[in-house]
Amino acid sequence: MSNGDPVEVFSDEESLGNFQSCSQSSSCQPDSQSSSWSEENNNTLENFNAAVTLLGHGRFSPLKFRVHQNLENLKPSTKRLIKRKATETVHLVLESMAPGQGNKLLQLIQDPVQPDSTCSNLEQLIVNLYSESTDKHVKKQLLSMIASSHSKKQLQQLIPSITMHAINEARKHAMEHSAGAEVPKQKPAFHSKMDLMKLDHALDFIFNPAFHQACIILNVN
């Protein structure tokens, strides 16, 4: 940055001066508000410099100002200055977190997260098997393998035809029996018919007037 280039930033002192210079204008804030605003900015700048000085063991030159206007409106020389200070600060923080590996940590942050191809392929296989299966127990078993690791919205995106009830049942199955466990088959219920003669005898007894009379007497007593 050359000495002749004007810096298009507002220092805390400049910001306060701008407020004071327009104190007669109706659009300006009251002196008490501008003073409070300046004090807040001073504290923020001081806290920032104190933090980076501590992290950098005094090797970091203090920040002299804060930018209060749109970055796109700054001159190239000012942008270069801001970029350099920001880069220094970022590397200082990363080096503090991982000494000697700041650049690697920065690369790790910048690299997009790559999905595990093995996990992705397995997930797609489960989805395909679920869609092709016609057995409700097999469907629940398959869905329980991915129901707990995905939100309901994600599951509906993977399997558009899936219902909330199916998701809830699959999660319940995974919780009670573990994910992917075979769904226990319900024991068949058998109904035996009553002998017709016994049925007639029971009906005659129930509808017998004497039985009703006895019930009334017992209730009264």
Legacy VTK file of the C-alpha trace (Angstrom):
# vtk DataFile Version 3.0
C-alpha trace
ASCII
DATASET POLYDATA
POINTS 221 float
0.000 0.000 0.000
1.551 3.382 -1.058
1.681 6.363 1.292
-0.239 8.546 -1.162
-3.308 6.302 -1.301
-6.170 7.480 0.909
-7.622 4.796 3.170
-11.351 4.347 2.600
-12.133 3.087 6.058
-13.541 4.692 9.130
-11.487 4.595 12.271
-13.304 4.915 15.546
-12.096 8.533 15.836
-13.251 9.340 12.299
-16.661 7.805 12.918
-17.087 9.906 16.040
-15.930 12.997 14.135
-18.512 12.359 11.438
-21.219 12.218 14.031
-20.008 15.388 15.717
-19.664 17.316 12.439
-23.319 16.775 11.622
-24.629 17.323 15.123
-26.712 20.244 13.903
-28.497 18.089 11.325
-31.837 16.583 12.247
-30.797 13.259 10.645
-27.834 12.775 13.015
-28.089 10.785 16.234
-27.938 12.545 19.622
-24.502 13.104 21.174
-25.198 10.524 23.873
-25.967 7.867 21.256
-22.924 8.691 19.116
-20.715 8.644 22.215
-22.093 5.252 23.206
-21.612 3.967 19.645
-17.980 5.166 19.582
-17.274 3.637 22.985
-18.687 0.301 21.843
-16.515 0.335 18.713
-13.440 1.236 20.757
-14.086 -1.654 23.112
-14.564 -4.074 20.209
-11.333 -2.977 18.524
-9.423 -3.148 21.803
-10.766 -6.630 22.545
-9.797 -7.820 19.071
-6.253 -6.453 19.355
-5.868 -7.899 22.847
-6.931 -11.344 21.617
-4.638 -11.472 18.571
-1.743 -10.014 20.560
-2.158 -12.808 23.088
-2.361 -15.486 20.389
0.553 -14.047 18.418
2.724 -13.403 21.485
3.034 -9.750 20.509
4.096 -10.399 16.901
0.783 -9.226 15.414
0.585 -5.517 14.625
-2.593 -4.004 16.120
-5.552 -3.250 13.907
-5.922 0.535 13.600
-9.464 0.719 12.299
-12.640 -1.148 11.480
-14.438 -1.068 8.144
-17.888 0.515 8.342
-18.762 0.657 4.648
-19.421 -1.864 1.911
-16.250 -3.765 1.011
-17.071 -3.471 -2.700
-16.767 0.315 -2.424
-13.210 0.284 -1.049
-10.232 1.198 -3.205
-7.967 -1.673 -4.342
-5.172 -0.552 -2.002
-7.526 -0.645 0.976
-8.883 -4.041 -0.039
-5.340 -5.408 -0.166
-4.647 -4.073 3.313
-7.852 -5.547 4.738
-7.215 -8.872 3.008
-3.675 -9.069 4.393
-4.791 -8.347 7.960
-7.656 -10.837 7.690
-5.320 -13.522 6.315
-2.834 -12.919 9.120
-5.598 -13.199 11.711
-7.014 -16.418 10.242
-3.602 -18.094 10.088
-2.853 -16.935 13.615
-6.008 -18.604 14.924
-5.410 -21.806 12.923
-1.795 -22.045 14.075
-2.986 -21.654 17.653
-5.399 -24.553 17.163
-2.946 -26.801 15.281
0.658 -25.585 15.739
2.675 -26.036 12.564
-0.383 -27.245 10.649
-2.280 -24.027 10.062
-2.199 -24.399 6.272
-3.419 -28.002 6.480
-6.261 -26.968 8.754
-7.184 -24.156 6.366
-7.240 -26.642 3.483
-9.414 -28.967 5.544
-11.893 -26.144 6.116
-11.967 -25.116 2.464
-12.285 -28.614 0.996
-15.914 -29.657 0.451
-17.006 -32.648 2.476
-16.877 -35.723 0.286
-19.532 -38.314 1.096
-18.329 -41.809 1.880
-18.852 -43.671 -1.397
-19.166 -47.038 0.369
-21.829 -45.704 2.718
-23.613 -43.964 -0.158
-23.681 -47.137 -2.272
-25.009 -49.202 0.638
-27.689 -46.621 1.296
-28.778 -46.671 -2.340
-28.908 -50.471 -2.271
-31.182 -50.384 0.785
-33.447 -47.843 -0.903
-33.661 -49.972 -4.060
-34.457 -53.136 -2.106
-37.089 -51.288 -0.086
-38.777 -49.991 -3.232
-38.782 -53.416 -4.899
-39.953 -55.430 -1.897
-43.638 -56.206 -1.415
-43.273 -57.765 2.047
-44.137 -55.261 4.776
-41.872 -56.996 7.296
-38.891 -56.882 4.940
-39.622 -53.227 4.219
-39.612 -52.414 7.936
-36.384 -54.369 8.405
-34.658 -52.511 5.556
-35.958 -49.106 6.566
-34.799 -49.594 10.151
-31.210 -49.639 8.845
-31.354 -45.983 7.763
-34.369 -44.564 9.617
-32.440 -43.371 12.664
-29.519 -41.834 10.760
-31.715 -39.667 8.522
-34.354 -37.059 9.200
-37.908 -37.723 8.062
-37.506 -35.129 5.323
-34.351 -36.834 4.042
-36.065 -40.223 4.044
-38.985 -38.815 2.060
-36.515 -37.461 -0.479
-34.812 -40.861 -0.762
-38.114 -42.760 -0.913
-40.914 -40.432 -2.114
-43.637 -43.023 -1.476
-42.721 -43.566 2.170
-45.184 -42.635 4.909
-44.577 -41.108 8.327
-46.128 -44.193 9.907
-43.591 -46.439 8.172
-40.712 -44.250 9.375
-41.985 -44.251 12.961
-42.475 -48.022 12.928
-38.982 -48.579 11.496
-37.407 -46.371 14.157
-39.373 -48.153 16.864
-38.202 -51.509 15.511
-34.567 -50.332 15.448
-34.867 -49.171 19.060
-36.516 -52.349 20.335
-34.700 -54.980 18.265
-31.690 -53.118 16.707
-31.376 -51.729 13.182
-31.719 -54.337 10.448
-32.958 -57.051 12.801
-35.529 -59.479 11.472
-39.065 -58.420 12.261
-40.649 -60.886 14.724
-43.617 -62.634 13.207
-46.840 -62.433 15.131
-48.207 -65.710 16.418
-51.372 -66.683 14.565
-54.571 -66.352 16.554
-56.982 -69.270 16.366
-60.702 -68.931 17.021
-62.665 -72.008 18.057
-66.397 -72.232 17.559
-68.683 -72.993 20.481
-70.770 -76.130 20.288
-74.232 -75.211 19.000
-76.001 -77.103 21.771
-73.956 -75.287 24.435
-74.615 -71.982 22.682
-78.385 -72.587 22.677
-78.270 -73.533 26.347
-76.352 -70.350 27.228
-78.772 -68.161 25.279
-81.797 -69.793 26.910
-80.279 -69.188 30.330
-79.472 -65.530 29.638
-82.880 -64.693 28.187
-84.827 -66.648 30.821
-87.213 -64.254 32.691
-86.410 -65.997 35.951
-82.722 -65.121 35.494
-83.608 -61.459 34.924
-85.843 -61.444 38.016
-83.053 -62.917 40.122
-80.641 -60.243 38.890
-83.108 -57.476 39.806
-83.583 -58.851 43.324
-79.834 -59.097 43.871
-79.330 -55.505 42.719
-82.084 -54.232 45.035
-80.601 -56.013 48.035
LINES 1 222
221 0 1 2 3 4 5 6 7 8 9 10 11 12 13 14 15 16 17 18 19 20 21 22 23 24 25 26 27 28 29 30 31 32 33 34 35 36 37 38 39 40 41 42 43 44 45 46 47 48 49 50 51 52 53 54 55 56 57 58 59 60 61 62 63 64 65 66 67 68 69 70 71 72 73 74 75 76 77 78 79 80 81 82 83 84 85 86 87 88 89 90 91 92 93 94 95 96 97 98 99 100 101 102 103 104 105 106 107 108 109 110 111 112 113 114 115 116 117 118 119 120 121 122 123 124 125 126 127 128 129 130 131 132 133 134 135 136 137 138 139 140 141 142 143 144 145 146 147 148 149 150 151 152 153 154 155 156 157 158 159 160 161 162 163 164 165 166 167 168 169 170 171 172 173 174 175 176 177 178 179 180 181 182 183 184 185 186 187 188 189 190 191 192 193 194 195 196 197 198 199 200 201 202 203 204 205 206 207 208 209 210 211 212 213 214 215 216 217 218 219 220
